Amino acid sequence: MKKQILIRTMVVMALMLSNTVFFTACQKTNETQTFNDVFNTSKIQTLNNLVENSSSLSDLPSEFQQIEIAVPEAIKNIQIADLIMTYEQNIKLSNSEIDLLLKNDIATYLDVIERISGLPAQIKALNLNFTEVKNSSLNKYLLVQKQEPDQYYLDDYYHSVIELQNYMKDFVIQPLRNFNALVEKSATLKSAMTKPDPTITYQLIVSNNNWDMWWTYTTVGKKIIKTKHKGAKGSFPG
């Protein structure tokens, strides 16, 4: 009898333990994801450091001049200073937007992230496809997505926006500023240029890294569902 009781006790304990493990596993899958859980920016930082430590465009790795990527001719007319100005304007939050984000207002959240992570009109109009960039040696400078953001700041829209804002500041706007300064320091820019223009190559990299943060957001009840980019297979919508 004692042996049967002991066996039953062990079975119950085993069931309790397995249920605890299962419950814990379920809990982990539902934990809110932070920016660092989903994204890895170390490759972009490598590029930032590279640009910051270069004294002229000629100091950049050879792939910036030698790599062959098909791009529209119109990209040569885009000024980096104009891109910086657009991005800086887009990331600003009004007091009313901040108040509504703190209240987890879905409509405000969708509007704000669309504006912040949207691309400047002159880039969007090119209908670029970043497949070649991703498949080239330039992929060493691109954003890495580690997992799907299905639990990304689910009930904290304000901090989700702040993380996006910080990303744009640190990994889109500041890199463009640094590169623009490098262009200005390169007195032999025009005469030393080979194809493609390093400025074009750099714009493709930064635009890709912005593109990879541009999502389609829809609402299902009170939950925001993130799906991959607008457009298909990495090209901008027309």
C-alpha positions as CSV (number, residue, x, y, z in Angstrom):
1,M,0.0,0.0,0.0
2,K,2.8,2.4,0.9
3,K,4.5,1.5,-2.3
4,Q,1.4,2.4,-4.3
5,I,1.0,5.7,-2.5
6,L,4.7,6.5,-3.2
7,I,4.2,5.7,-6.9
8,R,1.1,7.8,-7.1
9,T,2.9,10.7,-5.4
10,M,5.8,10.4,-7.8
11,V,3.4,10.4,-10.8
12,V,1.6,13.5,-9.5
13,M,5.0,15.3,-8.9
14,A,6.1,14.4,-12.4
15,L,2.9,15.7,-13.9
16,M,3.2,18.9,-11.8
17,L,6.8,19.3,-13.0
18,S,5.9,18.7,-16.7
19,N,3.0,21.2,-16.4
20,T,5.3,23.8,-14.9
21,V,7.8,23.3,-17.6
22,F,5.1,23.6,-20.3
23,F,3.6,26.7,-18.6
24,T,7.0,28.3,-18.4
25,A,7.7,27.5,-22.1
26,C,4.4,29.1,-23.0
27,Q,5.2,32.1,-20.9
28,K,8.5,32.6,-22.7
29,T,6.8,32.6,-26.1
30,N,4.5,35.4,-24.9
31,E,7.1,37.6,-23.4
32,T,7.2,41.2,-24.8
33,Q,10.1,41.6,-27.3
34,T,12.4,44.6,-27.1
35,F,14.3,46.1,-30.0
36,N,17.4,44.2,-29.1
37,D,15.5,40.9,-29.0
38,V,14.4,41.3,-32.6
39,F,17.2,43.3,-34.3
40,N,21.0,43.2,-34.5
41,T,22.6,46.5,-35.6
42,S,26.3,45.4,-35.2
43,K,26.9,45.3,-39.0
44,I,25.6,48.8,-39.4
45,Q,27.8,50.0,-36.6
46,T,30.8,48.4,-38.5
47,L,29.9,50.6,-41.4
48,N,29.5,53.7,-39.2
49,N,33.0,53.1,-37.7
50,L,34.4,52.6,-41.2
51,V,33.1,55.9,-42.4
52,E,34.1,57.8,-39.2
53,N,37.6,56.5,-39.4
54,S,38.1,57.4,-43.1
55,S,39.7,60.7,-44.2
56,S,38.3,60.5,-47.8
57,L,36.2,58.4,-50.0
58,S,39.3,56.6,-51.3
59,D,39.8,55.1,-47.9
60,L,36.6,53.1,-48.2
61,P,36.8,49.4,-49.1
62,S,37.0,48.6,-52.8
63,E,33.5,47.2,-53.0
64,F,32.1,50.8,-52.7
65,Q,33.6,51.6,-56.1
66,Q,33.9,48.2,-57.8
67,I,30.6,46.4,-57.0
68,E,28.2,46.3,-59.9
69,I,24.6,47.0,-58.9
70,A,21.9,48.2,-61.3
71,V,20.4,51.4,-60.1
72,P,18.2,54.0,-61.8
73,E,20.1,57.0,-63.2
74,A,17.9,59.4,-61.2
75,I,19.6,58.3,-57.9
76,K,22.6,60.4,-58.9
77,N,20.5,63.5,-58.5
78,I,19.5,62.8,-54.9
79,Q,21.3,65.0,-52.4
80,I,22.3,63.4,-49.1
81,A,21.5,66.6,-47.3
82,D,17.9,66.5,-48.5
83,L,17.5,62.9,-47.3
84,I,18.9,63.9,-43.8
85,M,16.4,66.9,-43.7
86,T,13.5,64.6,-44.5
87,Y,14.4,62.0,-42.0
88,E,14.9,64.5,-39.3
89,Q,11.5,66.0,-39.9
90,N,9.8,62.7,-40.0
91,I,11.1,61.4,-36.6
92,K,9.8,64.4,-34.7
93,L,6.9,63.8,-32.3
94,S,4.3,66.4,-31.3
95,N,3.1,66.7,-27.7
96,S,-0.3,65.4,-28.7
97,E,1.3,62.3,-30.4
98,I,3.4,61.6,-27.2
99,D,0.3,61.8,-25.0
100,L,-1.7,59.5,-27.2
101,L,1.1,57.0,-27.6
102,L,1.4,56.9,-23.8
103,K,-2.2,55.9,-23.8
104,N,-1.6,53.2,-26.3
105,D,-3.7,54.8,-29.0
106,I,-3.6,52.4,-32.0
107,A,-4.4,55.0,-34.7
108,T,-1.7,57.4,-33.5
109,Y,0.8,54.5,-33.3
110,L,0.1,53.4,-36.9
111,D,0.3,56.9,-38.2
112,V,3.6,57.7,-36.4
113,I,5.5,54.6,-37.3
114,E,4.3,54.9,-40.9
115,R,5.8,58.4,-41.0
116,I,9.0,57.7,-39.2
117,S,10.0,54.6,-41.0
118,G,8.7,55.7,-44.4
119,L,11.2,56.6,-47.1
120,P,11.8,60.1,-48.6
121,A,9.7,60.6,-51.6
122,Q,12.7,60.9,-54.0
123,I,14.0,57.4,-52.9
124,K,10.5,55.8,-52.8
125,A,9.9,57.1,-56.4
126,L,12.8,55.0,-57.7
127,N,11.0,51.7,-56.9
128,L,14.3,50.2,-55.9
129,N,14.9,46.5,-55.4
130,F,17.5,45.7,-52.7
131,T,17.9,42.0,-53.7
132,E,21.3,42.7,-55.3
133,V,22.5,44.7,-52.3
134,K,21.5,41.8,-49.9
135,N,23.2,39.2,-52.2
136,S,26.4,41.2,-52.6
137,S,29.4,41.8,-50.4
138,L,27.6,44.9,-49.1
139,N,25.5,42.6,-46.9
140,K,28.2,42.9,-44.2
141,Y,26.8,46.3,-43.5
142,L,23.1,45.5,-43.3
143,L,20.5,45.3,-40.5
144,V,20.0,41.8,-39.2
145,Q,16.5,40.7,-38.1
146,K,16.9,37.9,-35.5
147,Q,13.3,36.9,-35.1
148,E,9.7,37.8,-36.1
149,P,8.4,40.7,-34.0
150,D,5.1,39.1,-33.1
151,Q,5.3,40.2,-29.5
152,Y,7.1,43.5,-30.1
153,Y,6.2,46.1,-27.4
154,L,2.6,44.8,-27.6
155,D,1.2,47.1,-24.9
156,D,3.8,49.9,-24.9
157,Y,3.4,51.9,-28.1
158,Y,5.4,54.8,-26.8
159,H,8.6,52.9,-26.2
160,S,8.2,51.0,-29.5
161,V,8.2,54.4,-31.3
162,I,11.1,55.6,-29.2
163,E,13.1,52.6,-30.2
164,L,12.3,53.3,-33.9
165,Q,13.2,56.9,-33.4
166,N,16.6,56.0,-31.9
167,Y,17.2,53.5,-34.7
168,M,16.6,56.2,-37.3
169,K,18.8,58.7,-35.4
170,D,21.8,56.3,-34.9
171,F,21.7,54.0,-37.9
172,V,20.2,56.1,-40.7
173,I,20.5,59.9,-40.0
174,Q,23.9,60.0,-38.3
175,P,25.5,57.6,-40.8
176,L,24.3,59.9,-43.6
177,R,25.7,62.9,-41.8
178,N,29.0,61.2,-41.4
179,F,29.2,60.1,-45.0
180,N,28.2,63.6,-46.2
181,A,31.1,65.0,-44.2
182,L,33.4,62.5,-45.8
183,V,32.2,63.6,-49.3
184,E,32.9,67.2,-48.5
185,K,36.4,66.3,-47.3
186,S,37.2,64.4,-50.5
187,A,38.5,67.1,-52.7
188,T,39.1,64.6,-55.6
189,L,35.6,63.2,-55.5
190,K,34.8,63.8,-59.1
191,S,38.1,63.0,-60.7
192,A,38.8,59.9,-58.6
193,M,35.3,58.4,-59.1
194,T,34.8,55.0,-60.6
195,K,31.5,53.2,-61.1
196,P,29.3,53.0,-59.2
197,D,29.7,56.2,-57.3
198,P,30.5,55.5,-53.7
199,T,27.8,57.9,-52.7
200,I,25.2,55.9,-54.6
201,T,26.5,52.7,-53.0
202,Y,26.2,54.2,-49.6
203,Q,22.7,55.5,-50.3
204,L,21.7,52.0,-51.3
205,I,23.0,50.5,-48.0
206,V,21.3,53.1,-45.8
207,S,18.1,53.0,-47.8
208,N,18.1,49.2,-47.4
209,N,18.6,49.5,-43.7
210,N,15.6,51.8,-43.5
211,W,13.6,49.6,-45.8
212,D,14.2,46.6,-43.5
213,M,12.4,48.6,-40.7
214,W,9.4,49.5,-42.9
215,W,6.5,47.2,-42.1
216,T,2.9,46.9,-42.9
217,Y,0.8,47.3,-39.8
218,T,-2.8,46.2,-39.4
219,T,-5.1,45.9,-36.5
220,V,-7.1,42.8,-35.4
221,G,-9.4,43.8,-32.6
222,K,-7.1,45.6,-30.1
223,K,-3.9,43.9,-31.3
224,I,-1.5,45.3,-33.9
225,I,-0.3,42.7,-36.4
226,K,3.0,43.4,-38.2
227,T,3.6,41.9,-41.6
228,K,6.5,42.2,-44.0
229,H,7.1,45.3,-46.1
230,K,4.7,47.0,-48.4
231,G,5.3,45.8,-51.9
232,A,6.7,42.4,-52.8
233,K,10.1,40.8,-52.8
234,G,12.0,43.8,-51.5
235,S,10.7,46.5,-54.0
236,F,8.9,49.6,-53.1
237,P,5.3,50.0,-54.0
238,G,4.6,52.2,-57.0
